[in-house]
Amino acid sequence: MSLIMVIVFAFLLAISFPVAHALVVGTTLGILSSDRIPMFAVIQQLMAPSQSFPLIAIPFFVMSGELMMSGKLGKHLIDFATDLVGRFRGGHAQVSVLGSTLFGGVSGSAVADATALGSILVPWQKKLGYPGAFCGATIAAASTIDILIPPSIPLILYSLVSNASIGGLFYAGIIPGVLLAIGFLAVCNISARLRGFPTRRTRSTGGRWPGAASMPCRR
């Protein structure tokens, strides 16, 4: 059975088959070729995760994050982050870090964070004079904060595997997540000073996109 699974999986990968589909097809053919594993047990194990409440919570976390960023609440969140750190050197890059920290408390997914915030903040930061590579790297690095800030999807999965307390893991992730955010804020400030990034104060615009009203800031 294992040999058939490996051969089928390797063959499908060699013909550029999607990895997820190759795993499913290889595993299915391997199980069908063996008499030791009943199909009823396979179907039962396949459906067991759908009865887990922590796993059911994961798509709802992602959906809540998408709903937040698709409406005005996401823009107000970015306005709030801009009012807090936009006046400092490298503040527009720090908006990505602070936005990821706040957004992580809703979605719990680093991929959802990078997708939602990156599509909005990267074009805005590039218009303000920041290099595109730096903007993308900032979003990619800041999105990892979501792994620690509760509710965190990786922490939920870890609790299912290790039988650890989900609440205890959430409490344990708050301080490291905040410290990681502070470290990223410091890196953005230092990088802006060393590389001479533009410095402008951006005020909240009452629901309009941040950056619509800008004024010089003292260094």
Secondary structure, DSSP 8 states (H G I E B T S, - for coil): -HHHHHHHHHHHHHTT--HHHHHHHHHHHHHHT-SSS-HHHHHHHHHGGGG-HHHHHHHHHHHHHHHHHHSHHHHHHHHHHHHHHTTSTTHHHHHHHHHHHHHHTTS--HHHHHHHHHHHHHHHHHHTT--HHHHHHHHHHHGGGGGTSSS-HHHHHHHHHH---HHHHHHHHHHHHHHHHHHHHHHHHHHHHHHT---EEE--BTTB-TTSSEEE---
